[in-house]
Amino acid sequence: MSYRENKNWVNMLAAILVPAIYFFFIFKDSPQADLKSDELLQFWGKQMMVYILVAIGIRIGIEILYAIVYAAITRESIPKTDERDKLIELKSKNISQVIFIFGIIAGMGSLALEMSVNTFFISFLVGGIIAELVENTVQLVYYKRGF
């Protein structure tokens, strides 16, 4: 497999593991069960801000570690990004943004149907994870197809 295909597989694995591990530790004690709506919004706001920082840091670390391991194993330098790679990335990002918007709309719909605030944020998170998985899957398909 090429560098870009392997990188997509690593990104897909990270897209699943990082939020799963983070929210497992956050929700194992289920602190939000007895909170009022304003406290619940504050809880989710704090958790999302911390998650964003943690996820960015971990993802940057994974990118650097992957580049080092790839270079060490293959004894090749990391390939430069060309126009084809940029086009594939652009097309896959467009598709993932549409899916992410549907996740936000699903969350808004859950609020409109008077479901809990938890449902909104879970829809928001799941939409983001699915969007990232779809983005990497589309990139894999384009690279395999030789686009």
KARAGI-V445400 format. One record per residue. N is the residue number from 0. PHI is phi in whole degrees, -180 to 180 (999 if undefined). PSI is psi in whole degrees, -180 to 180 (NA if undefined). D_LAST is the distance of its C-alpha to the last C-alpha in Angstrom with 1 decimal. Layout:
# KARAGI-V445400
N|PHI|PSI|D_LAST + N|PHI|PSI|D_LAST
This chain:
# KARAGI-V445400
0|999|154|15.4 + 1|-81|171|14.0 + 2|-58|-46|15.6 + 3|-67|-39|13.1 + 4|-65|-45|13.0 + 5|-62|-40|16.8 + 6|-62|-38|17.2 + 7|-65|-40|15.7 + 8|-64|-41|18.1 + 9|-64|-42|20.9 + 10|-63|-38|20.2 + 11|-66|-42|20.4 + 12|-63|-43|23.6 + 13|-66|-36|25.0 + 14|-64|-27|24.2 + 15|-89|-46|26.4 + 16|-73|-42|29.1 + 17|-61|-54|29.9 + 18|-68|-33|31.0 + 19|-64|-46|32.5 + 20|-68|-45|34.7 + 21|-60|-51|35.7 + 22|-76|-20|36.7 + 23|-63|-46|38.3 + 24|-71|-32|40.7 + 25|-70|-43|41.2 + 26|-99|4|42.1 + 27|-67|-27|43.9 + 28|-98|-8|47.2 + 29|50|61|46.1 + 30|-72|-16|47.8 + 31|-87|3|46.7 + 32|-67|-34|48.7 + 33|-107|17|51.9 + 34|-90|149|50.6 + 35|-77|171|51.4 + 36|-63|-40|48.7 + 37|-70|-36|49.1 + 38|-69|-35|49.2 + 39|-66|-42|46.1 + 40|-64|-40|44.1 + 41|-65|-43|45.4 + 42|-58|-51|44.4 + 43|-65|-38|40.8 + 44|-60|-46|40.6 + 45|-64|-45|41.7 + 46|-65|-39|39.5 + 47|-68|-40|36.3 + 48|-65|-43|37.1 + 49|-65|-42|37.8 + 50|-61|-43|34.7 + 51|-59|-46|32.5 + 52|-65|-45|34.1 + 53|-64|-45|34.0 + 54|-64|-42|30.4 + 55|-63|-46|29.3 + 56|-61|-46|31.5 + 57|-66|-42|30.3 + 58|-65|-38|26.6 + 59|-64|-43|27.2 + 60|-61|-41|29.2 + 61|-65|-42|26.5 + 62|-60|-46|24.0 + 63|-66|-45|26.6 + 64|-62|-42|27.7 + 65|-63|-43|24.2 + 66|-62|-40|23.6 + 67|-66|-47|27.1 + 68|-64|-42|26.7 + 69|-61|-47|23.4 + 70|-65|-37|24.9 + 71|-70|-39|28.1 + 72|-76|-47|26.6 + 73|-89|-15|24.2 + 74|58|29|26.3 + 75|-119|155|23.3 + 76|-79|162|22.8 + 77|-69|129|20.2 + 78|-65|145|17.1 + 79|-75|154|17.0 + 80|-82|126|14.5 + 81|-108|-175|12.7 + 82|-64|-36|11.3 + 83|-63|-44|7.6 + 84|-63|-41|9.3 + 85|-65|-39|11.5 + 86|-67|-42|9.2 + 87|-63|-43|7.7 + 88|-63|-42|11.4 + 89|-63|-46|12.7 + 90|-64|-42|11.1 + 91|-70|-35|12.2 + 92|-66|-38|15.5 + 93|-61|-44|16.2 + 94|-65|-43|16.0 + 95|-68|-33|18.1 + 96|-66|-37|20.6 + 97|-64|-42|21.3 + 98|-66|-40|22.0 + 99|-63|-39|24.2 + 100|-62|-39|26.1 + 101|-64|-35|26.8 + 102|-64|-41|28.2 + 103|-67|-42|30.4 + 104|-63|-39|31.5 + 105|-62|-40|32.4 + 106|-64|-44|34.5 + 107|-63|-38|36.2 + 108|-64|-37|36.9 + 109|-66|-36|38.5 + 110|-69|-38|40.7 + 111|-66|-31|41.6 + 112|-87|13|42.5 + 113|61|35|44.8 + 114|-83|175|43.1 + 115|-74|165|43.5 + 116|-65|-31|41.9 + 117|-58|-41|40.5 + 118|-62|-39|38.4 + 119|-61|-50|36.9 + 120|-69|-34|35.9 + 121|-67|-40|34.6 + 122|-62|-41|32.5 + 123|-61|-47|31.3 + 124|-67|-46|30.4 + 125|-63|-39|28.8 + 126|-60|-40|26.7 + 127|-67|-41|25.5 + 128|-67|-45|24.8 + 129|-63|-41|22.9 + 130|-61|-42|20.9 + 131|-68|-40|20.0 + 132|-64|-42|19.2 + 133|-65|-41|17.0 + 134|-58|-48|15.1 + 135|-69|-35|14.6 + 136|-66|-43|13.8 + 137|-62|-41|11.0 + 138|-63|-42|9.6 + 139|-61|-44|10.3 + 140|-63|-45|8.7 + 141|-64|-40|5.2 + 142|-69|-38|6.1 + 143|-68|-38|7.8 + 144|-72|-19|5.5 + 145|82|31|3.8 + 146|-61|NA|0.0
